[in-house]
Amino acid sequence: MTTTEKIANAKKRIDELERLIKFWNNSEQDETKIANFPIKIENKVA
């Protein structure tokens, strides 16, 4: 494998990792929005 091929493969891996990081960051933000959602609980007796 030539140096040029190694560099190209490394760039592909870096791009994939950057996409994963963005995905994880977005999913964490979505989870915090859900976790901070106010829930009203009423105690009712039948």
Backbone hydrogen bonds in HBPLUS format (Angstrom, degrees):
<---DONOR---> <-ACCEPTOR-->    atom                        ^
c    i                          cat <-CA-CA->   ^        H-A-AA   ^      H-
h    n   atom  resd res      DA  || num        DHA   H-A  angle D-A-AA Bond
n    s   type  num  typ     dist DA aas  dist angle  dist       angle   num
A0006-LYS N   A0002-THR O   3.02 MM   4  6.35 157.1  2.07 150.3 156.9     1
A0007-ILE N   A0003-THR O   2.94 MM   4  6.18 158.1  1.99 150.8 156.4     2
A0008-ALA N   A0004-THR O   3.00 MM   4  6.20 158.1  2.05 145.4 151.4     3
A0009-ASN N   A0005-GLU O   2.93 MM   4  6.16 159.8  1.97 150.6 155.6     4
A0010-ALA N   A0006-LYS O   2.92 MM   4  6.11 154.6  1.98 145.9 153.3     5
A0011-LYS N   A0007-ILE O   2.94 MM   4  6.18 155.9  2.00 149.7 155.9     6
A0012-LYS N   A0008-ALA O   3.08 MM   4  6.36 152.9  2.15 144.0 151.1     7
A0013-ARG N   A0009-ASN O   3.03 MM   4  6.33 159.5  2.08 149.4 154.2     8
A0014-ILE N   A0010-ALA O   2.91 MM   4  6.17 157.8  1.96 150.4 156.7     9
A0015-ASP N   A0011-LYS O   2.94 MM   4  6.15 160.8  1.98 149.6 154.4    10
A0016-GLU N   A0012-LYS O   2.98 MM   4  6.25 158.4  2.03 148.8 154.7    11
A0017-LEU N   A0013-ARG O   2.92 MM   4  6.16 159.4  1.96 150.5 156.0    12
A0018-GLU N   A0014-ILE O   2.89 MM   4  6.13 156.3  1.94 151.1 157.7    13
A0019-ARG N   A0015-ASP O   3.00 MM   4  6.25 154.8  2.06 148.2 154.7    14
A0020-LEU N   A0016-GLU O   2.98 MM   4  6.27 156.0  2.04 147.7 154.5    15
A0021-ILE N   A0017-LEU O   2.90 MM   4  6.14 159.1  1.94 151.5 156.9    16
A0022-LYS N   A0018-GLU O   3.01 MM   4  6.24 161.5  2.05 147.6 152.1    17
A0023-PHE N   A0019-ARG O   2.95 MM   4  6.17 158.0  2.00 146.4 152.9    18
A0024-TRP N   A0020-LEU O   2.83 MM   4  6.07 163.6  1.85 154.9 158.9    19
A0025-ASN N   A0021-ILE O   2.88 MM   4  6.07 160.5  1.92 151.0 156.4    20
A0026-ASN N   A0022-LYS O   2.96 MM   4  6.16 159.5  2.01 149.1 154.4    21
A0027-SER N   A0023-PHE O   2.90 MM   4  6.15 156.5  1.95 150.1 157.0    22
A0028-GLU N   A0024-TRP O   2.92 MM   4  6.10 150.9  2.00 148.1 155.7    23
A0029-GLN N   A0025-ASN O   3.10 MM   4  6.32 154.8  2.16 145.5 151.8    24
A0030-ASP N   A0026-ASN O   3.04 MM   4  6.29 155.7  2.10 146.9 153.4    25
A0031-GLU N   A0027-SER O   3.02 MM   4  6.21 153.8  2.09 143.2 149.8    26
A0032-THR N   A0028-GLU O   3.03 MM   4  6.30 152.7  2.11 146.1 153.0    27
A0033-LYS N   A0029-GLN O   3.06 MM   4  6.30 152.2  2.14 146.1 153.5    28
A0034-ILE N   A0030-ASP O   3.05 MM   4  6.33 154.0  2.12 145.1 152.1    29
A0035-ALA N   A0031-GLU O   2.78 MM   4  5.98 159.5  1.82 150.0 156.4    30
A0036-ASN N   A0032-THR O   2.94 MM   4  5.97 146.8  2.05 143.6 150.7    31
A0037-PHE N   A0034-ILE O   3.21 MM   3  5.26 162.5  2.24 106.0 110.3    32
